[in-house]
Amino acid sequence: MRKSKRKITKIFDCFETTEGDSVPVTRAFPVSGRMQIDPFLLFDHFGPVHYNPEEATGIPAHPHCGFEAITFILNGEIEHKDSFGGQANIRSGDVQWMTTGSGLIHSELATETFRKSGGTLEGLQIWVNLPQVHKNVDPCYQHVPAEIIPTIDLQDNAGYIKVIAGKVMGVSSQVKTFSPISIFKVELSPDATVDLDVKEKHTALIYVLAGAVGLQNSAEMAVKGQMIQFDRDGDLLSLHTSTSLNPVSLIILA
C-alpha cells in the first residue's frame, strides 16, 4: 500500500527559561498559547551548562502524579531517588522512565562523582499524560542504560536512530509504556534523506538539537532550538537534512 506523507503544520521557536539552580532550559511546551500537544504534556531541553567542581546541585525532592516523566541525559550524570524505592545513576546516553501514577516523591541530584569533578550537564525531560484508566496505577521506575537502547544504522551512511520508546523499521524499544508512543533520537548526515513510518492520526513532532531539517522537496527547514509540528493525515515522515557540513541531531515524538 502506498504511503501518505505528512505535511508540516508549523515550525515554532521554543521558549528560553531557567529551572533549578539556574539551569538554562529550552521549552517547547507548555508555554503561553501552547499548553500541551496530546499526549505530550511537557518538552524541555535543559543545558548545556558547565559546572566547576562542587558547584552542581540538582533538583531536590518534589511530588508528581498522573503522568510519565522521561529524562534522557545527553551529557553529565544525575542520581534519581524516589519514595517507591527507585534509585539509579543516570549517565550520558541513559534514559529514566518514571510512571508517577497515584503519586510519588522523587529527586534528581548531581551524583557525588559529578559534583566533585564538575563538567557539562545537558539532557531532555519529556512528560507524557497517562490515559484516564491508568491515572492511579502504582508508581514504577525503569532505568534504561545507553547500551540496551536499540540502534538502527541507516543505509548509505545517512546516520542512525536510537529507539528510546516504541518501534521503527522493525526494531522495538524494551521500555514499557501506558500509551502507544514513540520517542527516537536521530542523527543524520548532511544532505541525507530518511523515511519514517508513523501511525496515522497520531501526534508527530520533531525537536532540532543541532543542524537543520525539513521535508523532501521542500525549502522549509527547522533549525536548532525549533520544533516541527506535523498534520495528522498520513503515515510517513519523509525527512531531508540541509547540505551544510554540520550533522543533524533530532528528537522525534509520535
C-alpha positions, 0 to 999 in steps of 0.5 A: 500500500502506498504511503501518505506523507505528512505535511508540516503544520508549523515550525515554532521557536521554543521558549528560553527559561531557567529551572533549578539552580539556574539551569538554562532550559529550552521549552517547547511546551507548555508555554503561553498559547501552547499548553500541551500537544496530546499526549505530550504534556511537557518538552524541555531541553535543559543545558548545556551548562558547565559546572566547576567542581562542587558547584552542581546541585540538582533538583531536590525532592518534589511530588508528581502524579498522573503522568510519565516523566522521561529524562534522557541525559545527553551529557553529565550524570544525575542520581534519581531517588524516589519514595517507591524505592527507585534509585539509579545513576543516570549517565550520558546516553541513559534514559529514566522512565518514571510512571508517577501514577497515584503519586510519588516523591522523587529527586534528581541530584548531581551524583557525588562523582559529578559534583566533585569533578564538575563538567557539562550537564545537558539532557531532555525531560519529556512528560507524557499524560497517562490515559484516564484508566491508568491515572492511579496505577502504582508508581514504577521506575525503569532505568534504561542504560545507553547500551540496551537502547536499540540502534538502527544504522541507516543505509548509505551512511545517512546516520542512525536512530536510537529507539528510546520508546516504541518501534521503527523499521522493525526494531522495538524499544524494551521500555514499557509504556501506558500509551502507544508512543514513540520517542527516537533520537536521530542523527543524520548526515548532511544532505541525507534523506530518511523515511519514517513510518508513523501511525496515522492520526497520531501526534508527530513532532520533531525537536532540532538539537543541532543542524537543520531539517525539513521535508523532501522537496521542500525549502522549509527547514527547522533549525536548532532550538525549533520544533516541527509540528506535523498534520495528522493525515498520513503515515510517513515522515519523509525527512531531508537534512540541509547540505551544510557540513554540520550533522543533524541531531533530532528528537522525534515524538509520535 
